Amino acid sequence: MTRFGTVVDPKYGTTTKNTGIDILTRSGSPVVAVDSGNVSFADIFMGYGRMVIIDHGGRIHSIYSRLGDVKVKVGDKVAKGVVLASSGDTLHFEFRVGGKSVDPLDYLVPR
């Protein structure tokens, strides 16, 4: 897994910012909604591949990218746990609050 924030390439020493987390998955695994909301985007987005964005209300969005087969379309209402897509070999997941990327683990992992 690649974590949120500054990432240093071990080979070249260059730094980049990861606006989400990257999770190694088995290709074809189900990708589920982390919470209920409305699908606001479900298409290919340059640099992200197949992507789904869920609007949870209150300017909170979850973003799922590098997907395989997408199962939802724009305008669909989804419940927490509903399958949105199948994964590729890596899932990129972002969480945005008020338009700003935040560490998804702060919202997903019980404290």
N, C-alpha and C positions, 0 to 999 in steps of 0.2 A: 504494500500500500504506500502511496505517496501522500503525505500529509498536506494540510492547508498552509499557505504562507510561503516564505522564502525557501527555495530548494537549491542546493548546491550540487552541481554535477560532479560525481566523484572522480571522473576521468579528466575533465577539462577545467574544473574549478569555477566554472561560470555559474552565475545565479539567475534564477527566474522566479517569478511569483506564481504559485499555484492558487487559483481562485476557488478551488474546491478540494476534494480528495479523489484519488484514483485507487480503485479497488480491483485487484486481479480476480477474475471470475472464470467459470467454465462457460465457454461459448454456448449460448442458447438457454442459460439460466434465466428464471423469471426476474424481472425488475419491477418492484412494487412501489406504490405511492406511500410516502412516509406519513402522509396525513390527507384528509379529505380536501377537495378543492375543485377548480375548473381547469380543464386543459386550455391553455392560452397559446401554445405552440406545439406542433407535432410535424416535423419535417426535417430536411437536411439543412444544416447551418455550417457555413464554411469554417473549417478549423475544429469543428466539434463532431462532424458526421451527423448521423441520425440523432435527433434530440427531441425531448419532451420537456415542456415547462408547465408546472402546475401553479396556479394562482390560488393561494390559501386564504386570501383576504388580508386586510390590514397591511398591505404592501409587503407581504411575505410570499416568496416564491421558492420552489425547489426545482432544480434543473438536473436532468438525467441525460447524459450524452455518451457517444461511442456505442450506440445501441445496434442491435440486430433488427429484428422484425418489430415494428411499432404496432401496437394493438388498439390505440386510442386515436381520436381525432379532435381537432379544435372544437371547443364548445361542449365536449363531454364533461359531465359531472362525475367525479370519481371519489370513492370512499378510501379511507386508510386501508392499505393492504391489497388493493386491486392491482392486478397485473397490467402494467403500462406497456411493456415491451419485453423482448428477450435481450440478453446481453451479448456483447461481443466478448473478446477475451479480457477486456478491461472496461470497467464502468467508471465514468467521470461523474461525480455528484457535487453539485453546488447548492448552497443555501444563501438566499439574499433577503435582507431586511432593509426596507426603505431604499432599495436599489443598490445597496452595498453588499459585497461578498463578505460573509462571516464564516467562521469555522463551523462546518456542519456538525462536528462532534460535540460542540457546545450545546447543540439542540437535540441531538439524537441519543447521547449517552446519559443515562440518569446520574445525577450527582448526589 
